[in-house]
Amino acid sequence: MAKVEIYTKAYCPYCVRAKQVLSSKGVAFQEYPIDQQPELRDVMIERANGGYTVPQIFIDNRHIGGCDDMLFLDAQGRLDELLAA
């Protein structure tokens, strides 16, 4: 199973949606709440090549983008492949 990491904020509907999709697929993920741990924000931006909005999602240390990006991969049938790696 792939290592999934997601940077989030508590009141972000896109974060909630992304976590719902991952959970519905039975995927465990490491969540980094940048509103509770602001020191992680700079780490997220660096890892996401300048991406500063949440969520920022990583699968096996590969940046896949935000919620819309993940949903696009899912619609293409590519998300399950990444998660199974």
N, CA, C and O atoms as a Maestro MAE file, in Angstrom:
{
 s_m_m2io_version
 :::
 2.0.0
}

f_m_ct {
 s_m_title
 :::
 protein
 m_atom[340] {
  # First column is atom index #
  i_m_mmod_type
  r_m_x_coord
  r_m_y_coord
  r_m_z_coord
  i_m_residue_number
  s_m_chain_name
  s_m_pdb_residue_name
  s_m_pdb_atom_name
  i_m_atomic_number
  :::
  1 25 0.856 -1.191 0.000 1 A "MET " " N  " 7
  2 3 0.000 0.000 0.000 1 A "MET " " CA " 6
  3 2 0.891 1.240 0.000 1 A "MET " " C  " 6
  4 15 1.910 1.287 0.689 1 A "MET " " O  " 8
  5 25 0.502 2.217 -0.764 2 A "ALA " " N  " 7
  6 3 1.267 3.456 -0.899 2 A "ALA " " CA " 6
  7 2 1.201 4.280 0.384 2 A "ALA " " C  " 6
  8 15 0.255 4.178 1.165 2 A "ALA " " O  " 8
  9 25 2.231 5.097 0.578 3 A "LYS " " N  " 7
  10 3 2.247 6.049 1.695 3 A "LYS " " CA " 6
  11 2 1.563 7.319 1.202 3 A "LYS " " C  " 6
  12 15 2.016 7.938 0.239 3 A "LYS " " O  " 8
  13 25 0.465 7.709 1.868 4 A "VAL " " N  " 7
  14 3 -0.302 8.883 1.464 4 A "VAL " " CA " 6
  15 2 -0.202 9.935 2.565 4 A "VAL " " C  " 6
  16 15 -0.423 9.654 3.743 4 A "VAL " " O  " 8
  17 25 0.135 11.152 2.148 5 A "GLU " " N  " 7
  18 3 0.225 12.275 3.076 5 A "GLU " " CA " 6
  19 2 -0.649 13.396 2.536 5 A "GLU " " C  " 6
  20 15 -0.713 13.624 1.328 5 A "GLU " " O  " 8
  21 25 -1.321 14.091 3.446 6 A "ILE " " N  " 7
  22 3 -2.212 15.187 3.029 6 A "ILE " " CA " 6
  23 2 -2.094 16.334 4.026 6 A "ILE " " C  " 6
  24 15 -2.249 16.154 5.234 6 A "ILE " " O  " 8
  25 25 -1.818 17.512 3.488 7 A "TYR " " N  " 7
  26 3 -1.759 18.732 4.292 7 A "TYR " " CA " 6
  27 2 -3.141 19.373 4.248 7 A "TYR " " C  " 6
  28 15 -3.713 19.555 3.173 7 A "TYR " " O  " 8
  29 25 -3.673 19.715 5.417 8 A "THR " " N  " 7
  30 3 -5.061 20.169 5.508 8 A "THR " " CA " 6
  31 2 -5.224 21.365 6.441 8 A "THR " " C  " 6
  32 15 -4.310 21.746 7.173 8 A "THR " " O  " 8
  33 25 -6.429 21.942 6.385 9 A "LYS " " N  " 7
  34 3 -6.916 22.896 7.384 9 A "LYS " " CA " 6
  35 2 -8.295 22.402 7.815 9 A "LYS " " C  " 6
  36 15 -8.995 21.748 7.042 9 A "LYS " " O  " 8
  37 25 -8.678 22.716 9.039 10 A "ALA " " N  " 7
  38 3 -9.910 22.170 9.626 10 A "ALA " " CA " 6
  39 2 -11.176 22.537 8.854 10 A "ALA " " C  " 6
  40 15 -12.043 21.682 8.672 10 A "ALA " " O  " 8
  41 25 -11.304 23.768 8.402 11 A "TYR " " N  " 7
  42 3 -12.561 24.204 7.792 11 A "TYR " " CA " 6
  43 2 -12.466 24.296 6.278 11 A "TYR " " C  " 6
  44 15 -13.045 25.194 5.667 11 A "TYR " " O  " 8
  45 25 -11.742 23.375 5.681 12 A "CYS " " N  " 7
  46 3 -11.530 23.365 4.234 12 A "CYS " " CA " 6
  47 2 -12.389 22.264 3.617 12 A "CYS " " C  " 6
  48 15 -12.127 21.082 3.840 12 A "CYS " " O  " 8
  49 25 -13.419 22.638 2.837 13 A "PRO " " N  " 7
  50 3 -14.286 21.609 2.241 13 A "PRO " " CA " 6
  51 2 -13.551 20.686 1.269 13 A "PRO " " C  " 6
  52 15 -13.913 19.518 1.125 13 A "PRO " " O  " 8
  53 25 -12.520 21.210 0.603 14 A "TYR " " N  " 7
  54 3 -11.748 20.374 -0.321 14 A "TYR " " CA " 6
  55 2 -10.921 19.335 0.443 14 A "TYR " " C  " 6
  56 15 -10.717 18.216 -0.028 14 A "TYR " " O  " 8
  57 25 -10.456 19.727 1.621 15 A "CYS " " N  " 7
  58 3 -9.708 18.785 2.469 15 A "CYS " " CA " 6
  59 2 -10.631 17.655 2.927 15 A "CYS " " C  " 6
  60 15 -10.267 16.480 2.893 15 A "CYS " " O  " 8
  61 25 -11.827 18.040 3.353 16 A "VAL " " N  " 7
  62 3 -12.810 17.051 3.804 16 A "VAL " " CA " 6
  63 2 -13.122 16.083 2.664 16 A "VAL " " C  " 6
  64 15 -13.149 14.869 2.870 16 A "VAL " " O  " 8
  65 25 -13.357 16.612 1.470 17 A "ARG " " N  " 7
  66 3 -13.684 15.775 0.311 17 A "ARG " " CA " 6
  67 2 -12.531 14.833 -0.024 17 A "ARG " " C  " 6
  68 15 -12.756 13.648 -0.271 17 A "ARG " " O  " 8
  69 25 -11.319 15.338 -0.035 18 A "ALA " " N  " 7
  70 3 -10.153 14.505 -0.353 18 A "ALA " " CA " 6
  71 2 -10.015 13.365 0.655 18 A "ALA " " C  " 6
  72 15 -9.748 12.223 0.280 18 A "ALA " " O  " 8
  73 25 -10.199 13.684 1.934 19 A "LYS " " N  " 7
  74 3 -10.089 12.649 2.967 19 A "LYS " " CA " 6
  75 2 -11.218 11.633 2.827 19 A "LYS " " C  " 6
  76 15 -11.007 10.443 3.061 19 A "LYS " " O  " 8
  77 25 -12.420 12.086 2.446 20 A "GLN " " N  " 7
  78 3 -13.537 11.151 2.237 20 A "GLN " " CA " 6
  79 2 -13.229 10.175 1.107 20 A "GLN " " C  " 6
  80 15 -13.492 8.979 1.227 20 A "GLN " " O  " 8
  81 25 -12.675 10.682 0.017 21 A "VAL " " N  " 7
  82 3 -12.346 9.822 -1.126 21 A "VAL " " CA " 6
  83 2 -11.308 8.785 -0.711 21 A "VAL " " C  " 6
  84 15 -11.456 7.599 -1.005 21 A "VAL " " O  " 8
  85 25 -10.269 9.231 -0.033 22 A "LEU " " N  " 7
  86 3 -9.222 8.289 0.402 22 A "LEU " " CA " 6
  87 2 -9.792 7.249 1.361 22 A "LEU " " C  " 6
  88 15 -9.508 6.058 1.239 22 A "LEU " " O  " 8
  89 25 -10.597 7.708 2.314 23 A "SER " " N  " 7
  90 3 -11.192 6.782 3.286 23 A "SER " " CA " 6
  91 2 -12.124 5.782 2.603 23 A "SER " " C  " 6
  92 15 -12.155 4.607 2.966 23 A "SER " " O  " 8
  93 25 -12.887 6.258 1.606 24 A "SER " " N  " 7
  94 3 -13.817 5.358 0.909 24 A "SER " " CA " 6
  95 2 -13.070 4.262 0.149 24 A "SER " " C  " 6
  96 15 -13.626 3.201 -0.136 24 A "SER " " O  " 8
  97 25 -11.813 4.531 -0.174 25 A "LYS " " N  " 7
  98 3 -10.989 3.542 -0.862 25 A "LYS " " CA " 6
  99 2 -10.211 2.667 0.131 25 A "LYS " " C  " 6
  100 15 -9.425 1.808 -0.270 25 A "LYS " " O  " 8
  101 25 -10.438 2.896 1.423 26 A "GLY " " N  " 7
  102 3 -9.762 2.112 2.450 26 A "GLY " " CA " 6
  103 2 -8.299 2.473 2.616 26 A "GLY " " C  " 6
  104 15 -7.498 1.655 3.069 26 A "GLY " " O  " 8
  105 25 -7.952 3.695 2.250 27 A "VAL " " N  " 7
  106 3 -6.559 4.137 2.281 27 A "VAL " " CA " 6
  107 2 -6.271 4.863 3.590 27 A "VAL " " C  " 6
  108 15 -6.971 5.808 3.953 27 A "VAL " " O  " 8
  109 25 -5.246 4.418 4.285 28 A "ALA " " N  " 7
  110 3 -4.779 5.129 5.471 28 A "ALA " " CA " 6
  111 2 -3.897 6.281 4.989 28 A "ALA " " C  " 6
  112 15 -3.165 6.143 4.009 28 A "ALA " " O  " 8
  113 25 -3.972 7.414 5.682 29 A "PHE " " N  " 7
  114 3 -3.142 8.548 5.279 29 A "PHE " " CA " 6
  115 2 -2.643 9.284 6.501 29 A "PHE " " C  " 6
  116 15 -3.264 9.262 7.563 29 A "PHE " " O  " 8
  117 25 -1.494 9.945 6.326 30 A "GLN " " N  " 7
  118 3 -0.929 10.797 7.368 30 A "GLN " " CA " 6
  119 2 -1.415 12.217 7.094 30 A "GLN " " C  " 6
  120 15 -1.159 12.778 6.029 30 A "GLN " " O  " 8
  121 25 -2.112 12.782 8.058 31 A "GLU " " N  " 7
  122 3 -2.642 14.136 7.894 31 A "GLU " " CA " 6
  123 2 -1.777 15.129 8.636 31 A "GLU " " C  " 6
  124 15 -1.393 14.903 9.784 31 A "GLU " " O  " 8
  125 25 -1.469 16.241 7.965 32 A "TYR " " N  " 7
  126 3 -0.700 17.322 8.566 32 A "TYR " " CA " 6
  127 2 -1.588 18.570 8.607 32 A "TYR " " C  " 6
  128 15 -1.730 19.257 7.595 32 A "TYR " " O  " 8
  129 25 -2.186 18.872 9.769 33 A "PRO " " N  " 7
  130 3 -3.079 20.028 9.881 33 A "PRO " " CA " 6
  131 2 -2.275 21.321 10.044 33 A "PRO " " C  " 6
  132 15 -1.831 21.647 11.145 33 A "PRO " " O  " 8
  133 25 -2.090 22.054 8.940 34 A "ILE " " N  " 7
  134 3 -1.220 23.232 9.001 34 A "ILE " " CA " 6
  135 2 -1.832 24.392 9.777 34 A "ILE " " C  " 6
  136 15 -1.123 25.330 10.141 34 A "ILE " " O  " 8
  137 25 -3.144 24.345 10.036 35 A "ASP " " N  " 7
  138 3 -3.726 25.387 10.882 35 A "ASP " " CA " 6
  139 2 -3.388 25.146 12.355 35 A "ASP " " C  " 6
  140 15 -3.343 26.089 13.145 35 A "ASP " " O  " 8
  141 25 -3.155 23.900 12.718 36 A "GLN " " N  " 7
  142 3 -2.773 23.565 14.099 36 A "GLN " " CA " 6
  143 2 -1.259 23.497 14.266 36 A "GLN " " C  " 6
  144 15 -0.741 23.685 15.366 36 A "GLN " " O  " 8
  145 25 -0.555 23.228 13.169 37 A "GLN " " N  " 7
  146 3 0.907 23.148 13.197 37 A "GLN " " CA " 6
  147 2 1.453 24.055 12.093 37 A "GLN " " C  " 6
  148 15 1.911 23.566 11.060 37 A "GLN " " O  " 8
  149 25 1.405 25.390 12.306 38 A "PRO " " N  " 7
  150 3 1.788 26.332 11.249 38 A "PRO " " CA " 6
  151 2 3.224 26.164 10.756 38 A "PRO " " C  " 6
  152 15 3.546 26.581 9.643 38 A "PRO " " O  " 8
  153 25 4.081 25.563 11.564 39 A "GLU " " N  " 7
  154 3 5.464 25.349 11.127 39 A "GLU " " CA " 6
  155 2 5.547 24.390 9.941 39 A "GLU " " C  " 6
  156 15 6.550 24.367 9.229 39 A "GLU " " O  " 8
  157 25 4.488 23.596 9.728 40 A "LEU " " N  " 7
  158 3 4.475 22.652 8.597 40 A "LEU " " CA " 6
  159 2 4.097 23.320 7.277 40 A "LEU " " C  " 6
  160 15 4.267 22.728 6.212 40 A "LEU " " O  " 8
  161 25 3.585 24.550 7.342 41 A "ARG " " N  " 7
  162 3 3.157 25.236 6.118 41 A "ARG " " CA " 6
  163 2 4.327 25.430 5.154 41 A "ARG " " C  " 6
  164 15 4.199 25.164 3.959 41 A "ARG " " O  " 8
  165 25 5.474 25.894 5.674 42 A "ASP " " N  " 7
  166 3 6.638 26.103 4.815 42 A "ASP " " CA " 6
  167 2 7.138 24.790 4.224 42 A "ASP " " C  " 6
  168 15 7.576 24.748 3.074 42 A "ASP " " O  " 8
  169 25 7.072 23.720 5.010 43 A "VAL " " N  " 7
  170 3 7.463 22.393 4.520 43 A "VAL " " CA " 6
  171 2 6.546 21.982 3.373 43 A "VAL " " C  " 6
  172 15 7.007 21.488 2.344 43 A "VAL " " O  " 8
  173 25 5.245 22.191 3.561 44 A "MET " " N  " 7
  174 3 4.271 21.852 2.523 44 A "MET " " CA " 6
  175 2 4.555 22.618 1.234 44 A "MET " " C  " 6
  176 15 4.591 22.030 0.153 44 A "MET " " O  " 8
  177 25 4.758 23.930 1.350 45 A "ILE " " N  " 7
  178 3 4.987 24.768 0.167 45 A "ILE " " CA " 6
  179 2 6.238 24.311 -0.576 45 A "ILE " " C  " 6
  180 15 6.254 24.254 -1.805 45 A "ILE " " O  " 8
  181 25 7.276 23.990 0.174 46 A "GLU " " N  " 7
  182 3 8.514 23.511 -0.462 46 A "GLU " " CA " 6
  183 2 8.280 22.180 -1.162 46 A "GLU " " C  " 6
  184 15 8.687 21.996 -2.309 46 A "GLU " " O  " 8
  185 25 7.627 21.255 -0.474 47 A "ARG " " N  " 7
  186 3 7.370 19.931 -1.064 47 A "ARG " " CA " 6
  187 2 6.451 20.025 -2.273 47 A "ARG " " C  " 6
  188 15 6.583 19.246 -3.216 47 A "ARG " " O  " 8
  189 25 5.514 20.982 -2.251 48 A "ALA " " N  " 7
  190 3 4.524 21.125 -3.314 48 A "ALA " " CA " 6
  191 2 4.995 22.080 -4.415 48 A "ALA " " C  " 6
  192 15 4.195 22.547 -5.226 48 A "ALA " " O  " 8
  193 25 6.289 22.362 -4.435 49 A "ASN " " N  " 7
  194 3 6.863 23.239 -5.464 49 A "ASN " " CA " 6
  195 2 6.124 24.573 -5.556 49 A "ASN " " C  " 6
  196 15 5.806 25.048 -6.646 49 A "ASN " " O  " 8
  197 25 5.859 25.164 -4.398 50 A "GLY " " N  " 7
  198 3 5.223 26.471 -4.353 50 A "GLY " " CA " 6
  199 2 3.715 26.433 -4.119 50 A "GLY " " C  " 6
  200 15 3.091 27.477 -3.932 50 A "GLY " " O  " 8
  201 25 3.127 25.237 -4.127 51 A "GLY " " N  " 7
  202 3 1.689 25.126 -3.871 51 A "GLY " " CA " 6
  203 2 1.393 25.525 -2.437 51 A "GLY " " C  " 6
  204 15 1.960 24.958 -1.503 51 A "GLY " " O  " 8
  205 25 0.509 26.496 -2.254 52 A "TYR " " N  " 7
  206 3 0.242 27.001 -0.901 52 A "TYR " " CA " 6
  207 2 -1.205 26.804 -0.451 52 A "TYR " " C  " 6
  208 15 -1.543 27.106 0.694 52 A "TYR " " O  " 8
  209 25 -2.062 26.301 -1.343 53 A "THR " " N  " 7
  210 3 -3.448 26.045 -0.952 53 A "THR " " CA " 6
  211 2 -3.570 24.630 -0.395 53 A "THR " " C  " 6
  212 15 -2.722 23.779 -0.660 53 A "THR " " O  " 8
  213 25 -4.610 24.387 0.364 54 A "VAL " " N  " 7
  214 3 -4.842 23.040 0.884 54 A "VAL " " CA " 6
  215 2 -6.085 22.463 0.233 54 A "VAL " " C  " 6
  216 15 -6.980 23.207 -0.167 54 A "VAL " " O  " 8
  217 25 -6.147 21.149 0.125 55 A "PRO " " N  " 7
  218 3 -5.109 20.209 0.537 55 A "PRO " " CA " 6
  219 2 -3.975 20.133 -0.488 55 A "PRO " " C  " 6
  220 15 -4.141 20.481 -1.657 55 A "PRO " " O  " 8
  221 25 -2.830 19.670 -0.015 56 A "GLN " " N  " 7
  222 3 -1.736 19.253 -0.885 56 A "GLN " " CA " 6
  223 2 -1.546 17.772 -0.582 56 A "GLN " " C  " 6
  224 15 -1.369 17.382 0.572 56 A "GLN " " O  " 8
  225 25 -1.585 16.960 -1.622 57 A "ILE " " N  " 7
  226 3 -1.610 15.501 -1.456 57 A "ILE " " CA " 6
  227 2 -0.370 14.891 -2.074 57 A "ILE " " C  " 6
  228 15 0.040 15.247 -3.179 57 A "ILE " " O  " 8
  229 25 0.218 13.964 -1.335 58 A "PHE " " N  " 7
  230 3 1.421 13.255 -1.780 58 A "PHE " " CA " 6
  231 2 1.175 11.758 -1.679 58 A "PHE " " C  " 6
  232 15 0.639 11.274 -0.682 58 A "PHE " " O  " 8
  233 25 1.569 11.030 -2.711 59 A "ILE " " N  " 7
  234 3 1.497 9.571 -2.699 59 A "ILE " " CA " 6
  235 2 2.903 9.064 -2.944 59 A "ILE " " C  " 6
  236 15 3.495 9.330 -3.990 59 A "ILE " " O  " 8
  237 25 3.440 8.329 -1.972 60 A "ASP " " N  " 7
  238 3 4.825 7.851 -2.035 60 A "ASP " " CA " 6
  239 2 5.784 8.994 -2.362 60 A "ASP " " C  " 6
  240 15 6.626 8.878 -3.252 60 A "ASP " " O  " 8
  241 25 5.644 10.097 -1.631 61 A "ASN " " N  " 7
  242 3 6.475 11.292 -1.770 61 A "ASN " " CA " 6
  243 2 6.333 11.994 -3.115 61 A "ASN " " C  " 6
  244 15 7.089 12.923 -3.402 61 A "ASN " " O  " 8
  245 25 5.390 11.576 -3.939 62 A "ARG " " N  " 7
  246 3 5.131 12.232 -5.229 62 A "ARG " " CA " 6
  247 2 3.963 13.194 -5.047 62 A "ARG " " C  " 6
  248 15 2.885 12.802 -4.601 62 A "ARG " " O  " 8
  249 25 4.188 14.443 -5.393 63 A "HIS " " N  " 7
  250 3 3.143 15.453 -5.259 63 A "HIS " " CA " 6
  251 2 2.110 15.256 -6.369 63 A "HIS " " C  " 6
  252 15 2.442 15.316 -7.553 63 A "HIS " " O  " 8
  253 25 0.853 15.020 -5.977 64 A "ILE " " N  " 7
  254 3 -0.183 14.867 -7.007 64 A "ILE " " CA " 6
  255 2 -1.094 16.083 -7.078 64 A "ILE " " C  " 6
  256 15 -1.948 16.152 -7.962 64 A "ILE " " O  " 8
  257 25 -0.936 17.052 -6.166 65 A "GLY " " N  " 7
  258 3 -1.719 18.278 -6.209 65 A "GLY " " CA " 6
  259 2 -2.785 18.317 -5.136 65 A "GLY " " C  " 6
  260 15 -2.625 17.770 -4.045 65 A "GLY " " O  " 8
  261 25 -3.893 18.987 -5.480 66 A "GLY " " N  " 7
  262 3 -4.981 19.178 -4.527 66 A "GLY " " CA " 6
  263 2 -6.120 18.211 -4.767 66 A "GLY " " C  " 6
  264 15 -5.965 17.201 -5.453 66 A "GLY " " O  " 8
  265 25 -7.261 18.532 -4.197 67 A "CYS " " N  " 7
  266 3 -8.433 17.664 -4.279 67 A "CYS " " CA " 6
  267 2 -8.884 17.465 -5.723 67 A "CYS " " C  " 6
  268 15 -9.125 16.334 -6.145 67 A "CYS " " O  " 8
  269 25 -9.001 18.565 -6.490 68 A "ASP " " N  " 7
  270 3 -9.441 18.450 -7.884 68 A "ASP " " CA " 6
  271 2 -8.496 17.583 -8.703 68 A "ASP " " C  " 6
  272 15 -8.927 16.797 -9.547 68 A "ASP " " O  " 8
  273 25 -7.193 17.738 -8.441 69 A "ASP " " N  " 7
  274 3 -6.198 16.919 -9.148 69 A "ASP " " CA " 6
  275 2 -6.380 15.441 -8.824 69 A "ASP " " C  " 6
  276 15 -6.297 14.585 -9.705 69 A "ASP " " O  " 8
  277 25 -6.630 15.153 -7.549 70 A "MET " " N  " 7
  278 3 -6.833 13.765 -7.143 70 A "MET " " CA " 6
  279 2 -8.115 13.201 -7.758 70 A "MET " " C  " 6
  280 15 -8.139 12.057 -8.211 70 A "MET " " O  " 8
  281 25 -9.180 14.008 -7.773 71 A "LEU " " N  " 7
  282 3 -10.438 13.547 -8.368 71 A "LEU " " CA " 6
  283 2 -10.273 13.313 -9.877 71 A "LEU " " C  " 6
  284 15 -10.883 12.398 -10.431 71 A "LEU " " O  " 8
  285 25 -9.460 14.126 -10.534 72 A "PHE " " N  " 7
  286 3 -9.189 13.948 -11.958 72 A "PHE " " CA " 6
  287 2 -8.454 12.627 -12.191 72 A "PHE " " C  " 6
  288 15 -8.795 11.871 -13.101 72 A "PHE " " O  " 8
  289 25 -7.442 12.356 -11.361 73 A "LEU " " N  " 7
  290 3 -6.728 11.079 -11.464 73 A "LEU " " CA " 6
  291 2 -7.681 9.912 -11.242 73 A "LEU " " C  " 6
  292 15 -7.588 8.892 -11.924 73 A "LEU " " O  " 8
  293 25 -8.600 10.062 -10.287 74 A "ASP " " N  " 7
  294 3 -9.562 9.008 -9.995 74 A "ASP " " CA " 6
  295 2 -10.488 8.784 -11.194 74 A "ASP " " C  " 6
  296 15 -10.781 7.642 -11.547 74 A "ASP " " O  " 8
  297 25 -10.945 9.866 -11.816 75 A "ALA " " N  " 7
  298 3 -11.835 9.762 -12.973 75 A "ALA " " CA " 6
  299 2 -11.138 9.074 -14.149 75 A "ALA " " C  " 6
  300 15 -11.785 8.412 -14.961 75 A "ALA " " O  " 8
  301 25 -9.830 9.235 -14.232 76 A "GLN " " N  " 7
  302 3 -9.044 8.595 -15.293 76 A "GLN " " CA " 6
  303 2 -8.693 7.143 -14.953 76 A "GLN " " C  " 6
  304 15 -8.165 6.412 -15.790 76 A "GLN " " O  " 8
  305 25 -8.992 6.737 -13.719 77 A "GLY " " N  " 7
  306 3 -8.645 5.386 -13.294 77 A "GLY " " CA " 6
  307 2 -7.196 5.247 -12.881 77 A "GLY " " C  " 6
  308 15 -6.705 4.131 -12.713 77 A "GLY " " O  " 8
  309 25 -6.505 6.362 -12.715 78 A "ARG " " N  " 7
  310 3 -5.078 6.313 -12.379 78 A "ARG " " CA " 6
  311 2 -4.811 6.390 -10.877 78 A "ARG " " C  " 6
  312 15 -3.733 6.006 -10.423 78 A "ARG " " O  " 8
  313 25 -5.775 6.879 -10.105 79 A "LEU " " N  " 7
  314 3 -5.553 7.022 -8.664 79 A "LEU " " CA " 6
  315 2 -5.364 5.673 -7.991 79 A "LEU " " C  " 6
  316 15 -4.472 5.513 -7.157 79 A "LEU " " O  " 8
  317 25 -6.195 4.704 -8.345 80 A "ASP " " N  " 7
  318 3 -6.083 3.371 -7.723 80 A "ASP " " CA " 6
  319 2 -4.723 2.747 -8.001 80 A "ASP " " C  " 6
  320 15 -4.166 2.066 -7.139 80 A "ASP " " O  " 8
  321 25 -4.180 2.972 -9.199 81 A "GLU " " N  " 7
  322 3 -2.850 2.449 -9.526 81 A "GLU " " CA " 6
  323 2 -1.803 3.051 -8.604 81 A "GLU " " C  " 6
  324 15 -0.946 2.338 -8.082 81 A "GLU " " O  " 8
  325 25 -1.871 4.365 -8.403 82 A "LEU " " N  " 7
  326 3 -0.896 5.038 -7.528 82 A "LEU " " CA " 6
  327 2 -1.032 4.547 -6.102 82 A "LEU " " C  " 6
  328 15 -0.031 4.342 -5.415 82 A "LEU " " O  " 8
  329 25 -2.264 4.356 -5.648 83 A "LEU " " N  " 7
  330 3 -2.498 3.935 -4.260 83 A "LEU " " CA " 6
  331 2 -2.064 2.493 -4.029 83 A "LEU " " C  " 6
  332 15 -1.708 2.125 -2.909 83 A "LEU " " O  " 8
  333 25 -2.089 1.678 -5.070 84 A "ALA " " N  " 7
  334 3 -1.740 0.265 -4.926 84 A "ALA " " CA " 6
  335 2 -0.241 0.029 -4.970 84 A "ALA " " C  " 6
  336 15 0.233 -1.047 -4.606 84 A "ALA " " O  " 8
  337 25 0.502 1.025 -5.413 85 A "ALA " " N  " 7
  338 3 1.960 0.872 -5.590 85 A "ALA " " CA " 6
  339 2 2.659 0.488 -4.296 85 A "ALA " " C  " 6
  340 15 3.879 0.323 -4.279 85 A "ALA " " O  " 8
  :::
 }
 m_bond[339] {
  # First column is bond index #
  i_m_from
  i_m_to
  i_m_order
  :::
  1 1 2 1
  2 2 3 1
  3 3 4 2
  4 3 5 1
  5 5 6 1
  6 6 7 1
  7 7 8 2
  8 7 9 1
  9 9 10 1
  10 10 11 1
  11 11 12 2
  12 11 13 1
  13 13 14 1
  14 14 15 1
  15 15 16 2
  16 15 17 1
  17 17 18 1
  18 18 19 1
  19 19 20 2
  20 19 21 1
  21 21 22 1
  22 22 23 1
  23 23 24 2
  24 23 25 1
  25 25 26 1
  26 26 27 1
  27 27 28 2
  28 27 29 1
  29 29 30 1
  30 30 31 1
  31 31 32 2
  32 31 33 1
  33 33 34 1
  34 34 35 1
  35 35 36 2
  36 35 37 1
  37 37 38 1
  38 38 39 1
  39 39 40 2
  40 39 41 1
  41 41 42 1
  42 42 43 1
  43 43 44 2
  44 43 45 1
  45 45 46 1
  46 46 47 1
  47 47 48 2
  48 47 49 1
  49 49 50 1
  50 50 51 1
  51 51 52 2
  52 51 53 1
  53 53 54 1
  54 54 55 1
  55 55 56 2
  56 55 57 1
  57 57 58 1
  58 58 59 1
  59 59 60 2
  60 59 61 1
  61 61 62 1
  62 62 63 1
  63 63 64 2
  64 63 65 1
  65 65 66 1
  66 66 67 1
  67 67 68 2
  68 67 69 1
  69 69 70 1
  70 70 71 1
  71 71 72 2
  72 71 73 1
  73 73 74 1
  74 74 75 1
  75 75 76 2
  76 75 77 1
  77 77 78 1
  78 78 79 1
  79 79 80 2
  80 79 81 1
  81 81 82 1
  82 82 83 1
  83 83 84 2
  84 83 85 1
  85 85 86 1
  86 86 87 1
  87 87 88 2
  88 87 89 1
  89 89 90 1
  90 90 91 1
  91 91 92 2
  92 91 93 1
  93 93 94 1
  94 94 95 1
  95 95 96 2
  96 95 97 1
  97 97 98 1
  98 98 99 1
  99 99 100 2
  100 99 101 1
  101 101 102 1
  102 102 103 1
  103 103 104 2
  104 103 105 1
  105 105 106 1
  106 106 107 1
  107 107 108 2
  108 107 109 1
  109 109 110 1
  110 110 111 1
  111 111 112 2
  112 111 113 1
  113 113 114 1
  114 114 115 1
  115 115 116 2
  116 115 117 1
  117 117 118 1
  118 118 119 1
  119 119 120 2
  120 119 121 1
  121 121 122 1
  122 122 123 1
  123 123 124 2
  124 123 125 1
  125 125 126 1
  126 126 127 1
  127 127 128 2
  128 127 129 1
  129 129 130 1
  130 130 131 1
  131 131 132 2
  132 131 133 1
  133 133 134 1
  134 134 135 1
  135 135 136 2
  136 135 137 1
  137 137 138 1
  138 138 139 1
  139 139 140 2
  140 139 141 1
  141 141 142 1
  142 142 143 1
  143 143 144 2
  144 143 145 1
  145 145 146 1
  146 146 147 1
  147 147 148 2
  148 147 149 1
  149 149 150 1
  150 150 151 1
  151 151 152 2
  152 151 153 1
  153 153 154 1
  154 154 155 1
  155 155 156 2
  156 155 157 1
  157 157 158 1
  158 158 159 1
  159 159 160 2
  160 159 161 1
  161 161 162 1
  162 162 163 1
  163 163 164 2
  164 163 165 1
  165 165 166 1
  166 166 167 1
  167 167 168 2
  168 167 169 1
  169 169 170 1
  170 170 171 1
  171 171 172 2
  172 171 173 1
  173 173 174 1
  174 174 175 1
  175 175 176 2
  176 175 177 1
  177 177 178 1
  178 178 179 1
  179 179 180 2
  180 179 181 1
  181 181 182 1
  182 182 183 1
  183 183 184 2
  184 183 185 1
  185 185 186 1
  186 186 187 1
  187 187 188 2
  188 187 189 1
  189 189 190 1
  190 190 191 1
  191 191 192 2
  192 191 193 1
  193 193 194 1
  194 194 195 1
  195 195 196 2
  196 195 197 1
  197 197 198 1
  198 198 199 1
  199 199 200 2
  200 199 201 1
  201 201 202 1
  202 202 203 1
  203 203 204 2
  204 203 205 1
  205 205 206 1
  206 206 207 1
  207 207 208 2
  208 207 209 1
  209 209 210 1
  210 210 211 1
  211 211 212 2
  212 211 213 1
  213 213 214 1
  214 214 215 1
  215 215 216 2
  216 215 217 1
  217 217 218 1
  218 218 219 1
  219 219 220 2
  220 219 221 1
  221 221 222 1
  222 222 223 1
  223 223 224 2
  224 223 225 1
  225 225 226 1
  226 226 227 1
  227 227 228 2
  228 227 229 1
  229 229 230 1
  230 230 231 1
  231 231 232 2
  232 231 233 1
  233 233 234 1
  234 234 235 1
  235 235 236 2
  236 235 237 1
  237 237 238 1
  238 238 239 1
  239 239 240 2
  240 239 241 1
  241 241 242 1
  242 242 243 1
  243 243 244 2
  244 243 245 1
  245 245 246 1
  246 246 247 1
  247 247 248 2
  248 247 249 1
  249 249 250 1
  250 250 251 1
  251 251 252 2
  252 251 253 1
  253 253 254 1
  254 254 255 1
  255 255 256 2
  256 255 257 1
  257 257 258 1
  258 258 259 1
  259 259 260 2
  260 259 261 1
  261 261 262 1
  262 262 263 1
  263 263 264 2
  264 263 265 1
  265 265 266 1
  266 266 267 1
  267 267 268 2
  268 267 269 1
  269 269 270 1
  270 270 271 1
  271 271 272 2
  272 271 273 1
  273 273 274 1
  274 274 275 1
  275 275 276 2
  276 275 277 1
  277 277 278 1
  278 278 279 1
  279 279 280 2
  280 279 281 1
  281 281 282 1
  282 282 283 1
  283 283 284 2
  284 283 285 1
  285 285 286 1
  286 286 287 1
  287 287 288 2
  288 287 289 1
  289 289 290 1
  290 290 291 1
  291 291 292 2
  292 291 293 1
  293 293 294 1
  294 294 295 1
  295 295 296 2
  296 295 297 1
  297 297 298 1
  298 298 299 1
  299 299 300 2
  300 299 301 1
  301 301 302 1
  302 302 303 1
  303 303 304 2
  304 303 305 1
  305 305 306 1
  306 306 307 1
  307 307 308 2
  308 307 309 1
  309 309 310 1
  310 310 311 1
  311 311 312 2
  312 311 313 1
  313 313 314 1
  314 314 315 1
  315 315 316 2
  316 315 317 1
  317 317 318 1
  318 318 319 1
  319 319 320 2
  320 319 321 1
  321 321 322 1
  322 322 323 1
  323 323 324 2
  324 323 325 1
  325 325 326 1
  326 326 327 1
  327 327 328 2
  328 327 329 1
  329 329 330 1
  330 330 331 1
  331 331 332 2
  332 331 333 1
  333 333 334 1
  334 334 335 1
  335 335 336 2
  336 335 337 1
  337 337 338 1
  338 338 339 1
  339 339 340 2
  :::
 }
}
